Amino acid sequence: MSCDYLSLAAPGVRTLQPYQPGKPESELRREFGLDHIVKLASNENPLGPSPRALVAVREALSDLARYPDGNGFELKAALSTKLGVSMAALTLGNGSNDVLELVARAFLTPEHEAVYSEHAFAVYPIVTQAVGAGARVAKANPPDHAMPYGHDPAAILASINDRTRVVFVANPNNPTGTWLKTAELLGLLEAIPEQVIVVVDEAYVEYVEAGMDCSSALNWLDRFPNLVVTRTFSKAYGLAGLRVGYAVSHPQIADLLNRVRQPFNVNSLALVAAAAALDDIDHLQRGQAVNRAGMAQLQAACRQWGLNWLPSAGNFLCVEMGRSGREIFMELLKRGVIVRPVDNYGLPRYLRISIGTEAENARLIEALHDVLHN
Ligand SMILES: *Cc1c(COP(=O)(O)O)cnc(C)c1O
């Protein structure tokens, strides 16, 4: 090749590290010829989607030749009713990843910076760098903190300067599972200047338990016009494969996000599935109960092994292995269990384990016991 395309790429793209997804089951099957694989690597809902979502998808199949509703009217109407926000406050995305990218494209330039915490969700650096903007990484809480490796509001505030346009906060955070307490998040929102957009990523909000003192930022939308709350159907609603998420914000911000959005960014199956899934509260609650029980099951095993874990308000547990998490990840792969190493998040001695069904958790526990003790 006589031409160096790397040198032609946009400056931010040249040094961009692509997102590392959880290893797909099909890949492990190809590599190791294994059957009965258990995937606890991407925080998916082990129960799958609501049966109502599947019915809606089947019905929509007959219309696949048509473009989707580019404004997502039905889904927005359902969300508007459910959340008590105006339809003008909503932006739909091809997953909430898409919405995060819309925020970056609408507000970040090479003259501006984004702020996010150490050990925060990996998509924030990617969307920031892709548009050539600068990034400031705020120090996370120290390991001996009550919320180890969690976001430190004071460090986030100290990272904000005249160039800051966007702050990304994951609450609860992935991969740590940690969260900001109600007063911490509110204090942070109060202290951030109005001209800085604050994205509060609530991908796991449905798994937050009452006693955790972790409030949704949606409660404060009226107080903070710079607030963008993002949510997804990929986790508790079990629709990761269809890709649908959304943002709730001041209508003026929603208008800007919708300007940079692809005209048909959410496909027609995703639109109907998400609207149907929203209605199925029983299914959502079954998933929450499975998560609660699975979390206790995994924590009991860790306790027996003498392993510590980070506090988690999500559907996953970040466990301290006392040695290389990636080595244990590889050993688990050989035993047909996929989890997530988090060395790329600056946590080389941890493994992130998604909560599965009781049987899936039991398989993981058995395999991990084998790796740790044989
Ligand atoms: C999984 C996840 C998302 C959601 O991604 P989708 O694009 O909606 O599938 C967003 N933020 C965090 C922190 C996540 O862990």
The ligand as an SDF file (V2000), in Angstrom:
LIG
                    3D

 15 15  0  0  0  0  0  0  0  0999 V2000
  -24.5020   -1.3380   28.7510 C   0  0  0  0  0  0  0  0  0  0  0  0
  -24.3170    0.1120   29.0180 C   0  0  0  0  0  0  0  0  0  0  0  0
  -24.9120    1.0730   28.2200 C   0  0  0  0  0  0  0  0  0  0  0  0
  -25.9180    0.6710   27.2010 C   0  0  0  0  0  0  0  0  0  0  0  0
  -25.4790    0.4490   25.9710 O   0  0  0  0  0  0  0  0  0  0  0  0
  -26.5700    0.2610   24.8210 P   0  0  0  0  0  0  0  0  0  0  0  0
  -25.9400    0.9650   23.7010 O   0  0  0  0  0  0  0  0  0  0  0  0
  -27.8330    0.9170   25.2580 O   0  0  0  0  0  0  0  0  0  0  0  0
  -26.7050   -1.2000   24.6350 O   0  0  0  0  0  0  0  0  0  0  0  0
  -24.7280    2.4060   28.5120 C   0  0  0  0  0  0  0  0  0  0  0  0
  -24.0060    2.7870   29.5640 N   0  0  0  0  0  0  0  0  0  0  0  0
  -23.4410    1.9010   30.3820 C   0  0  0  0  0  0  0  0  0  0  0  0
  -22.7020    2.3730   31.5740 C   0  0  0  0  0  0  0  0  0  0  0  0
  -23.5600    0.5320   30.1190 C   0  0  0  0  0  0  0  0  0  0  0  0
  -22.9690   -0.3490   30.9050 O   0  0  0  0  0  0  0  0  0  0  0  0
  1  2  1  0
  2  3  1  0
  2 14  2  0
  3  4  1  0
  3 10  2  0
  4  5  1  0
  5  6  1  0
  6  7  2  0
  6  8  1  0
  6  9  1  0
 10 11  1  0
 11 12  2  0
 12 13  1  0
 12 14  1  0
 14 15  1  0
M  END
$$$$
